[in-house]
């Protein structure tokens, strides 16, 4: 029996885990090296004083990408992972007292915006139908194919996609598209928000991003039982079942090359030989620190980094029946907030506040009785060396004042537990350069084409996955980066 070829994966983020499963299914002997003492990258969790918190991504869409991994591995997903559909994708609070429930049933959502905002129901229905069409005809190309290999593009439905592209999607911003689609500014702001799903600015990002609401409002949002960490746990268990080994507290310090070919990874000053190397580390850090290629690293910085986040994990000694799993408290002036994020790289005094509360779905699991676990996040600029300790004080004060006003409460006296995650900590813990949550932003018409490919043009056997490369950040896109990468390997290595 022929000896299995070895594959090394650097980093155990969701893309690294998916890559491990896919390569194991292809017949590789797979080892994952993780510098931290836990798996999952941003998709991890912690507990404190009876409260449990997911540390990173809190929105779960497109569960079919998780299901695909279990089908590939020929394992029953029900033994590893369960999830449920949510009737409301998000609850939106505005400063004038208006509250919008974004129902995942389109007719109910249309009724809601008609009742609360006086918006024509057909405006919403038409918008979401168009979002679906853009996603199915164009989005699927970006999600399922490399944009950097001619032969793979030959297999993509390019002609169908081109026919579906309207000039406005390329030459108008997302905000301009939304402003022309809806009468009420609150609904414009609601759909502008979707630019933040990949760390971008709706006043700069192309109208093509209008496909993102299709995921929330047509396909729906879901809750993984056990919290978001259940995704990591399920993928780790599946990977182990397929023979993948995990090495914690094992930081890769160099990708060894010979004759323009990657031959292994240096860990603890020892070379780990491999036929395939997959980096789930930020591509900037990969080139700068693992390959010592300053010029290539510098070229990556020509692209604008995405936004980051400042996160508060609050254990709340009270329950709020008016809140849902996902909640947004909007700023009055969205454009000024994005100017602060992307042009001034500074704190904004009236930030939009997002609150995720998993104890709404499993109250006895995530918080003590009569209490709630709040994941409170505001968009923050990427790390440019700001005084994050000072920003912590500014953000905390602004968030509490805003929530006290809109919820008619006194948060200061009911916060029992507090932990934070700043852009600087995100950078240090997850090797995300500048703390950018999604690698590069999409604030440009051609941004998607400028993302780094899932392979190296100059070093054979070296591949890349995760939010800093094609197709982008967020759980679904990271999972698809692994799918695109594994298809390349299957072809490159002529696997049956």
ABEGO torsion letter per residue (X at the ends): XBBBBBBBBBEABAAAAAAAAAAAAAGBBBBBBBABABBGEABBBBBBGGBBBBABBABBBGAAAAAAAAAAAGBBAAAABBBBBBABABBBBBAAGBBBBBBABAAAAAAAAAAAAGBBAAAAAAAAAAAAAAAAAAAAAAAABBAABAAAAAABBAAAAAAABBAAAAABBAAAAAAAABABAAAAAAAAAAAAAAGBBAAABBAAAAAAAAAAAAAEBBBBBGEAAAAAAAAAAAAAAAGBBBBBGBBBABBBBBGGBBAEBBBGGBBBBBABBBBABBAAAAAAAAAGBAAAAAAAAABBBBBBBBBBBBBBBBBBAABBABBBBBBABAAAAAAAAAAAGBBBABBBBBBBBAAAABAAAABBBGBBBBBBBBBBBBBAGBBAAAAAAAAAAAAAAAAAAAAGBBAAAABABBBBBBAAAAAAAAGBBGGBAAEBBABBAAAAAABBBABBAABBGBBBBEAABOAEBEAAAAAAAAAAAAAAAAAAAGBX
